[in-house]
Amino acid sequence: MAQYDYDLITIGAGSGGVRASRMSASFGAKVAVAEERELGGTCVNVGCIPKKLLVYASHYGEDFDDLPGYGWTVGQRSFDWAKLIENKNKEILRLNGIYRKILADAGVTLLEGHAEVIDAHTVAVDGKRITAKYILVAVGGWPAVPKFSGSEYAITSNEAFYLPSLPARVIVVGGGYIGVEFAGIFHGLGAHTTQLYRGELFLRGFDDDIRKTLADEMRKRGVDLRFMSDISKIEKSGAVLKATLTDGITLEADQILYATGRGSKTPDIGLEKAGVKLKDNGAVVVDEYSKSTVDSIYAIGDCTDRMMLTPVAIAEGMALANTLFNNQPTMPCYLNVPTAVFSTPSCGTVGLTEAEAIERGHQVDIYRSTFKPLKHTLTGRDERTMMKLVVDQTTDKVLGCHMVGADAGEITQGFAVALNCGATKAQFDMTIGIHPSAAEEFVTMRTKVAV
Ligand SMILES: Cc1cc2nc3c(=O)[nH]c(=O)nc-3n(C[C@H](O)[C@H](O)[C@H](O)COP(=O)(O)OP(=O)(O)OC[C@H]3O[C@@H](n4cnc5c(N)ncnc54)[C@H](O)[C@@H]3O)c2cc1C
């Protein structure tokens, strides 16, 4: 008789948990996954996918504005938020179904309910105990709103995806990528949008040229960006929210969205009692193979606070399945992880920022190009695209590619491959461009800018 009910029990059927579970099953393991909400986790339900759909929706407004330059005339336009949310919800339901099928087809047992870790080999799902040789914690994260007077009136990204109507005035608090993206969404859909960030410039950790260019572009579009600014209290009068800022200014809004950070969904699921060490922020402490401080308990994805991105959670899940059930101990690779910000306009980035490269002791050459995109020569829109390369002077290797402009995410993906292959600036230069495109700028920049 088997010693355990399963080889692996995964807690959380999100991006990482589903990938780890189905790959483990494909290697012959007997796997169960516990999920207390909707299948697919944050990315599918209240993250990447619905966000990108809303970003698409928000772009139509300016696309309509741009049409006359191309000879088009459109009739009266109107926007129906309820319709957008209904269609988005339908698509998410479809994706939930796909995830259910993926698990079933892989032979993974789905246990729907709240899971808690009882000990090194036991998990309780809605109180029912199940044992496994290994437990995988893939519980993801949850948005956190700081506590202050009136903070209960603020919403997070979770609620923003299900608002009954488009607010006429929105304040977005937070300078991370989620805040920036929602500011673009609400502004693009027609809401008067103010974004507050308590630091000097948003998108901390991104290249400074991305941060500055995006701030300029958002301001040109009419987003009321306020840096070194935060809310000290919120009062509610009828349906109107009054935010008092730290500098004493008051702003009225119909919704106030906090995108100031996400915490790990690890508290109160028995991890510490089972001997799993957590960081101060609740993230599970893991080694390079995603093993926690308990030999049979592993953790991947957002709840480990490594890189909170879907493809990273998936890569960690894949590596773990190989390690545990495919005789191939695999450390997830975090080299040159590309990422996009689906702001308006969008940003794409891979590799080192200029500041990081210098901090790591590289002597760098910087190539930067700022130009009016071809499309806007006829629309008259005052938009600039910024593209930048950070190059190591000694080895000629390209250390970083950074961009603000249309399709930045699409363009950056390919350059991530080049960086992972160790491409040099000379190899970029010998690559023929695609003309006319913005992407060709990455292989045609020849003039160094002063560092
Ligand atoms: C608004 C927003 C936009 C984003 N946009 C992007 C983007 O554009 N690109 C990108 O790469 N990333 C994006 N992300 C991040 C991305 O969604 C996460 O990095 C990714 O979902 C992490 O996957 P995960 O498997 O770690 O956790 P999750 O996908 O969060 O899955 C965790 C699952 O565990 C379940 N769970 C938790 N506790 C328990 C329990 N005790 N019992 C049973 N089940 C439990 C949860 O219900 C959830 O389904 C975005 C996130 C947000 C919030």
The ligand as a Gaussian input file, in Angstrom:
#p B3LYP/6-31G(d) Opt

LIG

0 1
 C       -3.679000      43.507000     -11.752000
 C       -2.550000      42.544000     -12.055000
 C       -1.985000      42.541000     -13.310000
 C       -0.954000      41.659000     -13.607000
 N       -0.418000      41.706000     -14.847000
 C        0.586000      40.861000     -15.179000
 C        1.138000      40.857000     -16.490000
 O        0.732000      41.624000     -17.355000
 N        2.127000      39.976000     -16.754000
 C        2.608000      39.107000     -15.816000
 O        3.503000      38.315000     -16.117000
 N        2.110000      39.103000     -14.555000
 C        1.109000      39.946000     -14.220000
 N        0.572000      39.915000     -12.960000
 C        1.160000      38.999000     -11.963000
 C        0.643000      37.581000     -12.155000
 O       -0.754000      37.581000     -12.137000
 C        1.204000      36.702000     -11.034000
 O        2.614000      36.822000     -11.022000
 C        0.839000      35.238000     -11.224000
 O       -0.553000      35.067000     -11.290000
 C        1.421000      34.422000     -10.059000
 O        1.022000      33.091000     -10.159000
 P        0.983000      32.162000      -8.860000
 O        0.774000      30.784000      -9.361000
 O        2.139000      32.427000      -8.003000
 O       -0.273000      32.661000      -8.030000
 P       -1.790000      32.897000      -8.430000
 O       -1.967000      32.964000      -9.895000
 O       -2.217000      34.077000      -7.639000
 O       -2.527000      31.592000      -7.928000
 C       -2.648000      31.285000      -6.587000
 C       -3.908000      30.470000      -6.396000
 O       -3.903000      29.898000      -5.093000
 C       -5.224000      29.927000      -4.576000
 N       -5.136000      29.819000      -3.112000
 C       -4.550000      30.697000      -2.265000
 N       -4.621000      30.234000      -1.002000
 C       -5.262000      29.038000      -1.058000
 C       -5.652000      28.101000      -0.075000
 N       -5.319000      28.260000       1.197000
 N       -6.327000      26.991000      -0.472000
 C       -6.641000      26.794000      -1.795000
 N       -6.284000      27.667000      -2.760000
 C       -5.614000      28.781000      -2.403000
 C       -5.750000      31.250000      -5.055000
 O       -7.167000      31.302000      -5.015000
 C       -5.172000      31.322000      -6.466000
 O       -6.069000      30.770000      -7.415000
 C       -0.480000      40.769000     -12.629000
 C       -1.049000      40.760000     -11.348000
 C       -2.070000      41.642000     -11.068000
 C       -2.678000      41.619000      -9.699000

